[in-house]
Amino acid sequence: MNWLSKSSMTMTMILVLFILAMLLLLFVHAVNSANFSEIFQPNWAPDHIVIQGDQISLSLDNTTGCGFESKKKYLFGKATTQLKLIKGNSAGTVIAFYMASEGSNHDELDFEFLGNVSGEPYLVQTNIYINGSGNREQRHSLWFDPTMDFHTYSFFWNHRSILFLVDDIPIREFSNKEKKGVPYPKNQPMGIHGSLWNADDWATQGGRVKTNWSYSPFIANFQSFDIDACELSPDEVDNPLVKCGKLRQFWWDKPVMKGLKQQRKRQLNWVRKKFLVYDYCNDTARFSEMPKECLFV
């Protein structure tokens, strides 16, 4: 066999391997982006939930809100959904997309969209609970109208940091500072949740504006769920680090994912400068002693 034939065979093998790799990626994406009922289940007022494929509508009226949760739990990775928020006067309502473990000492990552009076901007509140302790709120306005179209909201979580992303732009980073005595969520697998409820005791202007039920039912729409995370079966949940805890085992813990790249840093700084309206780390009236993580840059 001459060198030309060998070269042709090599190119053919490379092409075949490339095609197989692409098919595998498509398969993985298809699994991650499966329709709603394959991944989630209603866990509160299912009669207020309408499911069509991977799209879901949550409804709130003066009798109840509603919610859903994933059938499995996850430790590290990325979880994403697209959301279109309530149009018009949504004062008093809260739409949540969040991850949470179970029990009083739970870990939790929150996106909470705080309803507004017509004409005022929506606020998105993020929060982090570690071993049952929260009080780590930040609030941002957004650079678009989240009621007009679907936008993408994501959690990215690894051993080093947690990112909250909007349309793949980071709006918040919570870094692992365990070496400085700051707790970090890394041992409790979390389910993925969505909900819509009435919180007019605090959600809009500190509770001064109440829910106007003449505008109900209030409708929030979710779609395009995508979970690329370490998935745990029920018998693996009690020992999650055996499967999910090895460093560099998964893409989210590879060295290339260490820290924010320059473009991400610029985006985060832009968001903080233009759209951050509240940061618990700056609230000296609320905390007589600032939370420990706020003392380290």
ABEGO torsion letter per residue (X at the ends): XBAAAAAAAAAAAAAAAAAAAAAAAAAAAAAAABBAAAABBBABGAAABBBBEABBBBBBBAABBBBBBBABBBBEEBBBBBBBBBBEBABGBBBBBBBBBBEAABBBBBBBBBBBBBGBBBBBBBBBBBGGBBGABBBBBBABBAAABBBBBBBBBBAABBBBBBGGBBABBBBBAAAAGBBBBAABBBBBBBBBBBAAAAABGGGABBBBAAAOBBBBBBBGBBBBBBBBBAAAAABAAAAAABBGABAAABAAABEBBAAAAAAAAAAAAAABABBAAABAAABABBBAAAABX
